[in-house]
Amino acid sequence: MTNSPLRVYVSSTFGDLAEHRAAGREATMRIGAIAVVMEQFGANSESPLEICRDEVLRSDVVVLVLGHRYGAVLP
């Protein structure tokens, strides 16, 4: 058994939660884990859904960052 670093998939909407995504990525790296984020996926012939599904399945932890984008508009 290898001692590989923990893989943490950080998921959220992009534009409205950029600061929160960055905080999740930084916290993940501070604990010595690998942050799996869409910003690092690059160009690929697979669909975004397939890429995300595959990365989630390869990850040890999934962190969902949820906001108010599709709910009430807060001041």
SEVO-178506 format. One record per residue: residue in three letters; chain; residue number from 1; x, y, z of N, C-alpha, C in turn. Coordinates in steps of 0.02 Angstrom, whole numbers, plus 50000, padded with zeros to 5 digits. Example, Ala and Ser with C-alpha at 12.3 -4.5 7.8 and 13.67 -1.06 7.14 Angstrom:
! residues 2
('ala' 'A' 1 (50660 49716 50390) (50615 49775 50390) (50660 49835 50390));
('ser' 'A' 2 (50642 49888 50354) (50684 49947 50357) (50645 50002 50394));
! end
This chain:
! residues 75
('met' 'A' 1 (50042 49940 50000) (50000 50000 50000) (50044 50062 50000));
('thr' 'A' 2 (50030 50108 49954) (50069 50170 49950) (50040 50223 49994));
('asn' 'A' 3 (50081 50271 50011) (50060 50328 50052) (50048 50388 50008));
('ser' 'A' 4 (50002 50384 49960) (49989 50439 49914) (49952 50495 49950));
('pro' 'A' 5 (49963 50556 49927) (49926 50612 49958) (49851 50606 49944));
('leu' 'A' 6 (49812 50630 49989) (49739 50632 49983) (49721 50676 49923));
('arg' 'A' 7 (49673 50655 49882) (49648 50695 49826) (49581 50725 49846));
('val' 'A' 8 (49577 50792 49845) (49516 50827 49865) (49488 50864 49805));
('tyr' 'A' 9 (49429 50844 49782) (49395 50875 49725) (49355 50933 49753));
('val' 'A' 10 (49369 50994 49729) (49334 51054 49751) (49286 51075 49696));
('ser' 'A' 11 (49220 51076 49711) (49170 51090 49661) (49125 51149 49681));
('ser' 'A' 12 (49111 51192 49633) (49065 51248 49643) (49051 51280 49575));
('thr' 'A' 13 (49005 51328 49574) (49000 51371 49516) (49063 51413 49515));
('phe' 'A' 14 (49082 51438 49457) (49148 51469 49451) (49150 51543 49468));
('gly' 'A' 15 (49114 51583 49429) (49120 51656 49434) (49102 51685 49502));
('asp' 'A' 16 (49046 51664 49529) (49022 51695 49591) (49057 51668 49654));
('leu' 'A' 17 (49091 51612 49649) (49123 51583 49709) (49199 51576 49701));
('ala' 'A' 18 (49229 51618 49659) (49301 51613 49646) (49342 51619 49710));
('glu' 'A' 19 (49325 51665 49753) (49363 51673 49816) (49357 51612 49860));
('his' 'A' 20 (49297 51583 49863) (49285 51524 49905) (49321 51463 49876));
('arg' 'A' 21 (49321 51457 49809) (49358 51402 49777) (49433 51408 49793));
('ala' 'A' 22 (49459 51469 49789) (49530 51480 49803) (49545 51461 49876));
('ala' 'A' 23 (49501 51479 49922) (49511 51462 49992) (49510 51386 50002));
('gly' 'A' 24 (49465 51352 49969) (49462 51278 49973) (49525 51246 49945));
('arg' 'A' 25 (49548 51272 49888) (49610 51246 49857) (49670 51258 49902));
('glu' 'A' 26 (49675 51318 49931) (49732 51334 49975) (49730 51292 50039));
('ala' 'A' 27 (49672 51283 50068) (49666 51242 50129) (49685 51170 50114));
('thr' 'A' 28 (49666 51145 50056) (49682 51077 50036) (49758 51069 50031));
('met' 'A' 29 (49791 51117 49999) (49863 51113 49991) (49900 51121 50058));
('arg' 'A' 30 (49872 51161 50103) (49903 51171 50169) (49907 51105 50208));
('ile' 'A' 31 (49859 51061 50199) (49860 50997 50235) (49900 50943 50198));
('gly' 'A' 32 (49930 50964 50142) (49972 50917 50105) (49934 50873 50056));
('ala' 'A' 33 (49871 50891 50042) (49830 50853 49995) (49835 50884 49926));
('ile' 'A' 34 (49811 50847 49877) (49809 50871 49807) (49740 50901 49795));
('ala' 'A' 35 (49738 50965 49775) (49675 50997 49758) (49658 50981 49685));
('val' 'A' 36 (49601 50951 49674) (49577 50934 49607) (49525 50987 49589));
('val' 'A' 37 (49542 51033 49544) (49498 51088 49526) (49494 51095 49451));
('met' 'A' 38 (49437 51117 49427) (49426 51120 49354) (49474 51168 49319));
('glu' 'A' 39 (49500 51217 49355) (49546 51264 49326) (49609 51230 49299));
('gln' 'A' 40 (49623 51170 49323) (49683 51134 49304) (49669 51078 49253));
('phe' 'A' 41 (49608 51070 49230) (49592 51015 49185) (49619 51025 49115));
('gly' 'A' 42 (49619 51086 49090) (49646 51099 49023) (49600 51073 48967));
('ala' 'A' 43 (49624 51079 48906) (49585 51057 48848) (49582 50981 48846));
('asn' 'A' 44 (49524 50955 48825) (49515 50882 48824) (49461 50865 48773));
('ser' 'A' 45 (49466 50807 48742) (49415 50787 48694) (49353 50758 48728));
('glu' 'A' 46 (49358 50740 48792) (49300 50715 48829) (49254 50772 48847));
('ser' 'A' 47 (49191 50756 48861) (49143 50807 48882) (49160 50829 48954));
('pro' 'A' 48 (49142 50891 48972) (49154 50914 49041) (49123 50867 49093));
('leu' 'A' 49 (49064 50840 49078) (49031 50794 49124) (49073 50732 49135));
('glu' 'A' 50 (49100 50703 49082) (49142 50644 49088) (49206 50659 49127));
('ile' 'A' 51 (49236 50715 49113) (49298 50734 49148) (49285 50742 49222));
('cys' 'A' 52 (49232 50779 49239) (49215 50790 49310) (49199 50725 49345));
('arg' 'A' 53 (49159 50682 49313) (49141 50617 49342) (49203 50576 49356));
('asp' 'A' 54 (49248 50572 49307) (49309 50533 49315) (49352 50560 49371));
('glu' 'A' 55 (49358 50626 49375) (49399 50657 49428) (49368 50646 49497));
('val' 'A' 56 (49302 50649 49502) (49268 50635 49566) (49282 50563 49587));
('leu' 'A' 57 (49276 50517 49540) (49288 50446 49556) (49360 50432 49577));
('arg' 'A' 58 (49407 50471 49552) (49478 50462 49569) (49496 50497 49635));
('ser' 'A' 59 (49451 50540 49660) (49465 50579 49721) (49445 50541 49783));
('asp' 'A' 60 (49476 50560 49839) (49460 50530 49904) (49406 50568 49940));
('val' 'A' 61 (49402 50634 49927) (49355 50678 49961) (49326 50725 49908));
('val' 'A' 62 (49262 50742 49915) (49230 50792 49872) (49204 50848 49917));
('val' 'A' 63 (49225 50910 49902) (49202 50969 49939) (49157 51008 49892));
('leu' 'A' 64 (49094 51018 49913) (49047 51058 49874) (49041 51127 49906));
('val' 'A' 65 (49056 51179 49868) (49049 51248 49892) (48984 51274 49862));
('leu' 'A' 66 (48935 51287 49905) (48869 51306 49881) (48857 51380 49898));
('gly' 'A' 67 (48823 51415 49853) (48809 51486 49863) (48737 51502 49846));
('his' 'A' 68 (48726 51566 49833) (48658 51592 49822) (48644 51605 49748));
('arg' 'A' 69 (48684 51582 49704) (48677 51600 49633) (48608 51583 49605));
('tyr' 'A' 70 (48579 51527 49620) (48515 51507 49591) (48459 51510 49642));
('gly' 'A' 71 (48466 51553 49692) (48414 51561 49742) (48396 51634 49748));
('ala' 'A' 72 (48382 51656 49807) (48365 51725 49818) (48425 51770 49804));
('val' 'A' 73 (48412 51829 49780) (48465 51877 49768) (48474 51917 49833));
('leu' 'A' 74 (48532 51909 49864) (48545 51942 49927) (48579 52010 49916));
('pro' 'A' 75 (48566 52059 49959) (48599 52124 49951) (48674 52119 49963));
! end
